[in-house]
Amino acid sequence: MKLPVRIEVDGEQIEDVELREMSGADIAEVKKIGSNGDMYSAFLAFAVCATRSLGDIGEKSIIREAYKNATFDTVYAVAVSGMALTRGIDRIEGRYKCKCGNIVDHTGEFADPLPSYDPVDNTDVSFSCSRIEIYNSKTQEVVFSAEKLLMRRPTVKDLIKAFHKFPDDETQMQFEVYRECIKQVDDKDISDKDRVAYGDMIFRKMSFSDLKSLSEALSLPYGKTECVCMKCKRRWSAELDLTNFFDYEAD
């Protein structure tokens, strides 16, 4: 298969992966890893198990490290393709909440988020937003501002680290991931000190519409499904509910 985003290993850009069928023991081990709710580590383990070779690389430790530093879109694509190969499963049941409050039971197909595509490089994302100002709590003077960000795409390693730091707070976890991905603010490199001091606050003060646009800019259109609410007739594109992804009995 072709990766949605190329992976760099020792200076080489890799876009081809050879998959293999997984054993019942493999699936049982992955389910164990994800039993604490850490789906990111589970997807990483699943992708590694399902990979026979990454380019010309067959060593599992190297493949694992490469996937840890890859985008989640990439590891997700490998994992679901491995599931389809192993189980013949091309869809997953999930629950989706409409804006009207209705819960929609919907089966999302892996074929939807995994269309034919040409691999792309893992490039940084430039994002402009409404001006954000952070004030000194005592003097009320502006100590930091931002209206243009240069960010790298979040890696699996970023997501695992943030999940373990904020396992029960999805919003704070998202802000933590974004903070780590800031490279420049208003065309200037951000220092580690400023990233720690103000990175989180940038996203806390960012408008909801800007946050939504940023999320869309940092991710690729894989792992989405089209939902329909029969109560209010609304149609929308939602992130696949992956809660049941590993909920299969090992052979």
C-alpha positions as CSV (number, residue, x, y, z in Angstrom):
1,M,0.0,0.0,0.0
2,K,0.9,3.6,-0.4
3,L,1.2,5.8,2.7
4,P,-0.9,9.0,2.8
5,V,2.2,10.9,4.2
6,R,5.7,9.8,3.4
7,I,7.9,8.8,6.3
8,E,11.6,9.8,6.6
9,V,14.0,7.2,7.8
10,D,17.7,8.0,7.8
11,G,17.2,10.7,5.2
12,E,15.1,8.5,2.9
13,Q,11.5,9.4,2.1
14,I,9.5,6.1,2.2
15,E,5.9,5.8,0.8
16,D,5.5,2.0,0.3
17,V,4.4,-0.5,3.0
18,E,3.9,-4.3,2.6
19,L,1.3,-5.6,5.0
20,R,0.8,-9.0,6.5
21,E,-2.1,-10.9,8.1
22,M,-2.0,-10.7,11.9
23,S,-2.4,-13.6,14.2
24,G,-4.9,-14.0,17.0
25,A,-2.1,-13.4,19.5
26,D,-1.2,-10.2,17.8
27,I,-4.7,-8.8,18.1
28,A,-5.0,-9.9,21.7
29,E,-1.8,-8.1,22.5
30,V,-3.0,-4.9,20.8
31,K,-6.3,-5.0,22.7
32,K,-4.4,-5.3,25.9
33,I,-2.3,-2.3,25.1
34,G,-5.5,-0.3,24.4
35,S,-7.4,-1.5,27.4
36,N,-6.5,1.7,29.4
37,G,-8.1,3.9,26.7
38,D,-4.8,4.7,25.0
39,M,-6.0,4.2,21.4
40,Y,-2.9,5.9,20.0
41,S,-0.5,3.3,21.5
42,A,-2.9,0.6,20.3
43,F,-3.0,1.9,16.8
44,L,0.8,2.2,16.8
45,A,1.2,-1.4,18.0
46,F,-1.4,-2.6,15.4
47,A,0.4,-0.8,12.6
48,V,3.7,-2.3,13.6
49,C,2.3,-5.8,13.8
50,A,0.5,-5.5,10.5
51,T,3.6,-4.3,8.7
52,R,5.8,-6.8,7.0
53,S,8.2,-4.2,5.6
54,L,8.4,-0.4,5.5
55,G,10.1,0.3,2.2
56,D,13.1,-2.1,2.4
57,I,13.0,-2.1,6.2
58,G,11.9,-5.2,8.0
59,E,13.3,-4.7,11.5
60,K,10.3,-4.1,13.8
61,S,12.2,-1.8,16.2
62,I,13.0,0.6,13.3
63,I,9.5,0.4,11.9
64,R,8.1,1.2,15.4
65,E,10.3,4.3,15.8
66,A,9.4,5.5,12.3
67,Y,5.7,5.1,13.0
68,K,6.0,6.9,16.4
69,N,7.4,9.9,14.5
70,A,4.8,9.7,11.7
71,T,1.5,11.5,11.5
72,F,-1.5,9.7,13.0
73,D,-3.1,9.8,9.6
74,T,-0.3,7.6,8.3
75,V,-0.4,5.1,11.2
76,Y,-4.2,5.0,11.0
77,A,-4.1,4.2,7.3
78,V,-1.7,1.3,8.0
79,A,-3.7,0.0,10.9
80,V,-7.1,-0.1,9.2
81,S,-5.6,-1.6,6.0
82,G,-4.0,-4.3,8.2
83,M,-7.4,-4.9,9.9
84,A,-9.1,-5.2,6.5
85,L,-6.5,-7.7,5.3
86,T,-6.5,-9.7,8.5
87,R,-10.3,-9.8,9.2
88,G,-11.9,-8.9,6.0
89,I,-13.5,-6.0,7.8
90,D,-14.0,-2.8,5.9
91,R,-16.3,-1.0,8.3
92,I,-16.8,-0.2,12.0
93,E,-19.9,0.6,14.0
94,G,-19.9,3.8,16.0
95,R,-22.0,6.4,17.8
96,Y,-22.1,10.0,16.7
97,K,-23.8,13.0,18.4
98,C,-25.7,15.5,16.3
99,K,-25.9,19.2,17.2
100,C,-29.6,18.6,18.0
101,G,-28.5,16.2,20.8
102,N,-29.6,13.0,19.0
103,I,-27.2,10.1,19.0
104,V,-26.8,8.4,15.6
105,D,-25.7,4.8,15.3
106,H,-23.8,4.6,12.1
107,T,-21.4,2.2,10.4
108,G,-18.4,3.9,8.9
109,E,-16.6,2.3,6.0
110,F,-12.8,2.2,5.9
111,A,-13.2,2.6,2.2
112,D,-14.4,6.2,2.8
113,P,-11.3,7.5,4.6
114,L,-8.9,5.4,2.5
115,P,-9.5,6.5,-1.1
116,S,-6.9,6.3,-3.9
117,Y,-4.3,9.0,-3.2
118,D,-0.8,10.1,-4.0
119,P,1.5,10.2,-1.0
120,V,2.6,13.7,0.1
121,D,5.5,15.0,2.1
122,N,5.1,15.7,5.8
123,T,5.3,19.5,5.4
124,D,4.8,22.2,8.0
125,V,1.5,24.1,8.1
126,S,1.2,27.9,8.0
127,F,-1.9,29.2,9.7
128,S,-3.3,32.7,10.2
129,C,-5.9,33.5,12.8
130,S,-7.6,36.5,14.5
131,R,-5.0,38.3,16.6
132,I,-4.5,36.8,20.0
133,E,-3.1,38.8,22.9
134,I,-1.9,37.5,26.2
135,Y,-1.7,40.0,29.1
136,N,0.2,40.4,32.3
137,S,-2.3,39.7,35.0
138,K,-1.0,42.6,37.2
139,T,-0.1,45.3,34.7
140,Q,-2.5,44.3,31.9
141,E,0.2,45.0,29.3
142,V,0.5,42.7,26.3
143,V,3.3,40.2,27.0
144,F,2.7,37.9,24.0
145,S,0.7,38.1,20.8
146,A,0.1,35.9,17.8
147,E,-1.8,36.0,14.5
148,K,0.3,33.7,12.3
149,L,1.6,30.3,13.3
150,L,3.9,27.8,11.6
151,M,3.3,24.3,13.0
152,R,4.5,20.8,12.2
153,R,1.9,18.1,11.9
154,P,1.3,16.2,15.2
155,T,3.0,12.8,15.4
156,V,1.9,9.6,17.1
157,K,4.5,10.3,19.8
158,D,2.9,13.7,20.5
159,L,-0.5,12.1,20.9
160,I,0.7,9.3,23.2
161,K,2.6,11.8,25.4
162,A,-0.4,14.2,25.6
163,F,-2.9,11.3,26.4
164,H,-0.8,10.1,29.3
165,K,-0.5,13.7,30.6
166,F,-4.3,14.4,30.3
167,P,-6.1,11.1,30.0
168,D,-9.4,12.5,31.1
169,D,-9.4,15.9,29.4
170,E,-9.6,15.7,25.6
171,T,-9.5,19.5,25.2
172,Q,-6.4,20.0,27.3
173,M,-4.8,17.0,25.5
174,Q,-5.4,18.7,22.2
175,F,-3.9,22.0,23.4
176,E,-0.9,20.1,24.7
177,V,-0.4,18.5,21.3
178,Y,-0.7,21.8,19.5
179,R,1.6,23.6,21.9
180,E,4.4,21.1,21.1
181,C,3.9,21.6,17.4
182,I,4.4,25.3,17.3
183,K,7.6,26.2,15.4
184,Q,7.1,29.9,14.6
185,V,4.9,32.7,15.8
186,D,4.5,35.7,13.5
187,D,7.4,34.5,11.3
188,K,9.8,34.2,14.3
189,D,11.1,31.0,15.8
190,I,9.4,30.4,19.2
191,S,11.7,29.7,22.1
192,D,11.2,26.7,24.4
193,K,10.6,29.2,27.2
194,D,7.8,31.0,25.3
195,R,6.3,27.7,24.1
196,V,6.0,26.5,27.7
197,A,4.7,29.9,29.0
198,Y,2.3,30.9,26.3
199,G,1.8,27.9,23.9
200,D,-1.2,26.6,25.8
201,M,-2.8,30.0,26.2
202,I,-2.6,30.7,22.4
203,F,-5.1,27.9,21.8
204,R,-7.2,28.6,24.9
205,K,-7.7,32.2,23.6
206,M,-8.2,31.2,20.0
207,S,-11.7,31.5,18.6
208,F,-13.7,28.2,18.1
209,S,-13.9,28.8,14.3
210,D,-10.1,29.3,14.1
211,L,-9.5,26.2,16.2
212,K,-11.7,24.2,13.9
213,S,-9.9,25.5,10.9
214,L,-6.5,24.7,12.5
215,S,-7.6,21.2,13.2
216,E,-8.6,20.7,9.6
217,A,-5.3,22.2,8.4
218,L,-3.2,19.9,10.5
219,S,-5.0,16.7,9.6
220,L,-5.7,14.9,6.3
221,P,-9.1,13.8,5.2
222,Y,-8.7,10.2,6.3
223,G,-10.7,8.7,9.1
224,K,-13.9,10.6,8.4
225,T,-17.4,9.3,7.7
226,E,-20.7,10.9,6.5
227,C,-23.5,10.9,9.1
228,V,-27.2,11.6,8.8
229,C,-29.5,12.5,11.7
230,M,-33.0,11.2,11.1
231,K,-34.4,13.5,13.8
232,C,-33.3,16.9,12.3
233,K,-32.2,15.7,8.9
234,R,-28.7,17.2,9.3
235,R,-25.8,15.7,7.4
236,W,-22.2,16.1,8.5
237,S,-18.7,14.7,8.2
238,A,-17.5,13.2,11.5
239,E,-14.2,11.7,12.7
240,L,-14.7,7.9,12.7
241,D,-15.7,6.6,16.2
242,L,-12.8,4.2,16.7
243,T,-14.0,2.9,20.1
244,N,-14.9,-0.5,18.7
245,F,-11.9,-0.8,16.3
246,F,-10.1,-3.5,18.4
247,D,-13.3,-5.1,19.8
248,Y,-12.9,-8.4,18.0
249,E,-12.2,-11.8,19.6
250,A,-8.8,-13.3,18.8
251,D,-8.9,-16.5,16.9
